[in-house]
Amino acid sequence: MKSCSFIIAAEQKARVTYDNILRYADDPDVKDAIRFLREREIVHYQRFGEGLRILTDRLDSRNFYAFNPSFDTKRR
């Protein structure tokens, strides 16, 4: 689960990097290529987010400790 969050963060960081490059680029061909890459990062971010939501929805809370608050309670 943690690795999914890191992947999503990396996609978001790449998008910000492309935004910064676009601020300084003068060549229209370079700008077009950077825009394409930025759009691709946005789609990746959305797909990884959807995958993470699907994964968390399908986990069985009785068997997965991260979603089961009773896991950390003492048994009597």
N, C-alpha and C positions, 0 to 999 in steps of 0.2 A: 504494500500500500504506500509506504513512504517513497519508494522509487517512482511511483506514478506521479506523486506530487512534485518530485524533483524534475521529472520530464516536462510536466506542465510549466513549471517555473522556467526551465531552459527555453521552451518555446516562446514564452512571454518575453524573456530577456532578449532573444534573437529579434523579436519584432521591434522592440525598443531600439536595438542597435541599428536595424534597417531604417527606422524613423530618423535616427540621428544622421545616418549617412545621406539620406534624402535631403536633409537641410543644407548639406554642403556640396552636393553633386551639381555640376553645371551641364554635363553632357546628357542630352535627352535619351540616348540609347542606354547609358548607364542607369539613369533614373527608371527607365522602363524595366530593366532587368531587376533592379532592387525592389521595385513595386511588386513584381511577380513573386520574388522570394518572400517579401513581407506578407503577401496574401496567402502564400503557401503555409507560412508559420501560423497565421491566424486560423487556417483550416485545421492544421495539426493540433493546435491548442484546443479547438472545439471538439475534435474527435477524441483526444485523450481525456478531456473532461467528461464526454459522454461515456466513454469506456469505464472511467472511474465511478461514475454514478451507477452504471449497470452492475458493476462488480459489487459495490456496497449494497445495492438493493437485493442482490441474489445471495449474499452471505447469510448463513444461518446463524442468528445471534446466539443461539444456545451453544454452538460449537466454536464460535470465534470470540476469543477473549476481549478483543479491542472494542467490541460493541456490546459486551455483556458486563454491566456494572457489578453484578453479583459475583463475578470471577474473583474479585479482590476481597470479598468479605469472608470472614472466618466461618467455617462450618461448625455446627454444634453436634 
